[in-house]
């Protein structure tokens, strides 16, 4: 499979970053040069965002009770660039969905910013007013296009996850999307983007799970669906998802957001028929990097956290959940509060 990385490579990048090393680079000088050219071509074709993303902060759900606090950290996709309405952003879609599952209100805060790299997570965490019950982190694409070493990206992600976990938050990391699906990037440079982004996604998975988070892979941003209808799934810039694209991704991610909050139904157990499996984290990371909507979370085998090949993890392909209308959730909330 083009762009597929090895479990050894993913583990090596994450391990080197964890111990402060810098010797594991993204690639050789030639690949760096291609990525630089690719980034320039993509930026010229896509152009800068014409507007700031809609502000989606607020309370979702018409239910009573203590609100669940959710904070979105990361880059332009986490902020919802590509849509015109706050109710179409991934944060709003996720908050409305969680409110319906929990039958409790959800208070959403979005501190993600356009152009953010992993190094910006630290300041976003400091700038967030609330200590979230759930922190959703979507980051990585800008690290690839700006040629940040994977060891640096992974080390900074590890630090961010551990800080959020120390503050009591459950953490869900949405790993780097497969940039090989971005149409403005021409072939053969698209293969370079695919290789680099999948490699980073796999290493992010290893680091995030080791730090106490669970991860979900967007891989090719739900591949076949986006590839079949790019005009509907991508926004006008052909880079960020459209409202339909964000909704499709949010439906795949929602069960993994509900799980660490203990909101998943008891009968939502792993199923071999869906490809669920228990694997060492580095092996699961590689599988997840190539399969959209795949969740990786730490588990135990025989009461042990680790085996001969590292931490045990559960690789899951959860069923998508239908999304409520965030606008209706807002209207309901306004009616209840009036």
FENLIN-V163316 format. One record per backbone hydrogen bond with DSSP energy under -1.0 kcal/mol. CO is the residue of the C=O (numbers start at 1). NH is the residue of the N-H. If there is no record, write none. Layout:
BEGIN
co: {CO CO}
nh: {NH NH}
END
This chain:
BEGIN
co: {1 6 7 8 9 10 11 12 13 14 15 16 17 23 28 29 30 31 32 33 34 35 36 37 38 39 40 41 42 43 58 60 68 69 69 70 71 72 73 74 75 76 76 80 85 86 89 90 91 92 93 94 95 96 97 98 99 105 106 107 108 109 113 117 118 120 121 122 123 124 133 134 135 136 137 138 140 141 142 143 144 149 150 151 152 153 154 155 156 157 158 159 160 161 162 163 164 165 170 171 172 173 178 179 182 186 188 189 190 191 192 193 194 195 196 197 198 199 200 201 202 203 204 205 206 207 208 209 214 215 216 217 218 218 219 222 223 224 225 229 229 230 233 235 240 242 243 244 245 246 247 248 249 250 251 253 253 254 255 258 259 265 267 271 271 272 277 279 280 281 282 283 284 285 288 291 294 295 296 297 301 304 305 307 310 311 312 313 314 315 316 325 326 327 328 329 330 331 332 333}
nh: {4 10 11 12 13 14 15 16 17 18 19 21 20 25 32 33 34 35 36 37 38 39 40 41 42 43 44 45 46 47 108 106 107 133 134 109 136 111 138 113 79 80 81 83 88 89 93 94 95 96 97 98 99 100 101 102 103 68 60 70 58 72 116 120 121 124 125 126 127 128 170 71 172 73 174 75 144 145 146 148 147 153 154 155 156 157 158 159 160 161 162 163 164 165 166 167 169 168 135 214 137 216 181 182 185 190 191 193 194 195 196 197 198 199 200 201 202 203 204 205 206 207 208 209 210 211 213 212 173 296 175 293 221 222 178 225 227 228 229 232 233 234 242 238 235 246 247 248 249 250 251 252 253 254 321 256 257 258 259 263 262 268 269 274 276 275 315 313 284 285 286 287 288 289 291 294 217 316 215 314 304 301 312 310 307 281 299 279 297 277 295 329 330 331 332 333 334 335 336 337}
END
